[in-house]
Amino acid sequence: MRKLILAIGVLSGLSAAPVHAQTASPSLAGNYLPSVLATSPAHRDSLMEMIKGKPGLPFWVRALVRQPRYVALASEEVKVKDKRMQLFRACEPRTCESSWIRVLYSEDGKRALLYVSDAKLGIKIFGDPTPEELAFLTR
């Protein structure tokens, strides 16, 4: 009986301990675009390269990095074909219903996709999203 109790105690201790250590992957949810652009060169560079020299963008979108004067919601982690991605929403203050963006980043921030909706300038899509990625940008 003693051996059985000892064996149960050892087994229960093993089940509580991890078999191998795992590092927690960074959260892609709950982040804000201005702080991510300020602290992550990968995110900043991929976005700026994509919009650099492109006509027909609202001023506030062109100034996303230099002058973060926009309303930004916390990011959301989404899965696109089993890949973790980070979705940001932002808009121009006082005109959120008529001028807004969605930015979808790869987990490492090196690939950015941008959907711009502006009542005066129309809709623009940057980064060549797949149909699955476009579904997240347009919802």
C-alpha positions in Angstrom: 0.0 0.0 0.0 2.9 2.3 0.9 4.4 1.8 -2.6 1.1 2.6 -4.3 0.8 5.9 -2.3 4.4 6.8 -3.1 3.9 6.0 -6.8 0.7 8.1 -7.0 2.5 11.0 -5.3 5.4 10.8 -7.7 3.1 10.6 -10.7 1.0 13.5 -9.6 4.2 15.5 -9.1 5.3 14.7 -12.6 2.0 15.7 -14.1 2.2 19.2 -12.5 5.8 19.7 -13.8 6.3 20.6 -17.5 7.8 17.9 -19.6 9.9 20.5 -21.4 10.3 24.2 -20.8 8.4 26.4 -23.3 9.0 30.0 -23.7 5.8 32.0 -24.0 5.4 33.6 -27.4 4.8 37.4 -27.2 1.2 38.4 -27.1 0.0 39.9 -30.4 -3.1 41.2 -28.7 -3.5 44.3 -26.5 -0.8 46.4 -28.2 -1.2 49.9 -29.6 0.0 50.9 -33.0 1.9 54.1 -32.0 4.0 52.2 -29.4 4.6 49.3 -31.7 5.8 51.6 -34.5 8.0 53.5 -32.0 9.7 50.4 -30.6 9.8 47.8 -33.4 11.9 48.6 -36.5 10.4 45.6 -38.3 6.9 46.9 -38.0 7.8 50.5 -38.7 9.9 49.7 -41.8 7.5 47.3 -43.3 4.7 49.8 -43.1 6.7 52.8 -44.2 8.1 50.9 -47.2 4.7 49.9 -48.3 3.2 53.5 -48.3 6.3 55.4 -49.3 5.5 57.5 -52.4 2.0 56.2 -52.8 -0.6 58.8 -53.9 -4.0 59.3 -52.5 -3.4 58.6 -48.8 -4.9 60.8 -46.1 -2.3 63.0 -44.4 -2.8 61.3 -41.0 -1.9 57.9 -42.6 1.3 59.3 -44.1 2.2 60.7 -40.6 1.5 57.4 -38.7 5.1 57.2 -37.5 6.2 60.9 -37.3 3.0 62.3 -35.7 0.9 59.7 -34.0 -2.1 61.8 -33.8 -4.8 59.2 -34.4 -7.2 57.1 -32.4 -5.8 53.6 -32.1 -7.5 50.5 -30.6 -5.7 47.7 -29.0 -4.4 45.1 -31.4 -6.1 41.7 -31.8 -4.4 38.4 -32.5 -5.9 36.6 -35.4 -5.1 33.3 -37.1 -4.9 33.3 -40.9 -4.3 29.8 -42.2 -2.7 28.7 -38.9 -0.4 31.7 -38.9 -0.5 34.1 -36.0 -1.0 37.7 -37.1 -1.6 41.0 -35.5 -4.5 43.3 -36.5 -4.5 47.0 -35.7 -7.4 49.5 -36.1 -6.9 53.2 -36.2 -8.8 56.3 -37.4 -8.5 60.0 -37.7 -9.7 61.8 -34.6 -13.2 63.3 -34.8 -13.8 61.6 -38.2 -13.4 57.9 -37.3 -16.5 56.9 -39.4 -15.1 58.5 -42.5 -11.4 57.9 -42.3 -9.9 54.7 -40.9 -7.3 52.0 -41.4 -6.7 48.4 -40.6 -3.1 47.1 -40.5 -2.4 43.4 -40.5 1.1 42.3 -39.5 2.9 39.0 -39.7 4.0 37.7 -36.3 7.5 39.1 -36.7 6.3 42.4 -38.1 8.3 42.1 -41.3 5.2 41.8 -43.5 2.5 44.5 -43.4 -0.9 44.7 -45.1 -2.9 47.9 -45.1 -6.5 48.7 -45.8 -7.4 52.4 -46.0 -11.0 53.7 -46.1 -11.5 57.4 -46.5 -14.7 59.1 -47.6 -12.9 61.6 -49.8 -10.1 59.5 -51.1 -11.8 56.1 -51.4 -10.5 52.7 -50.5 -6.9 51.6 -50.9 -5.3 48.2 -50.3 -1.6 47.8 -49.9 0.7 44.8 -49.5 -1.0 42.2 -51.8 -3.1 40.3 -49.2 -4.3 36.8 -49.8 -8.1 36.4 -49.8 -8.0 35.1 -46.2 -5.9 38.1 -45.1 -8.2 40.5 -47.0 -11.2 39.0 -45.1 -9.6 40.3 -41.8 -8.8 43.6 -43.2 -12.3 44.3 -44.5 -14.4 43.1 -41.6 
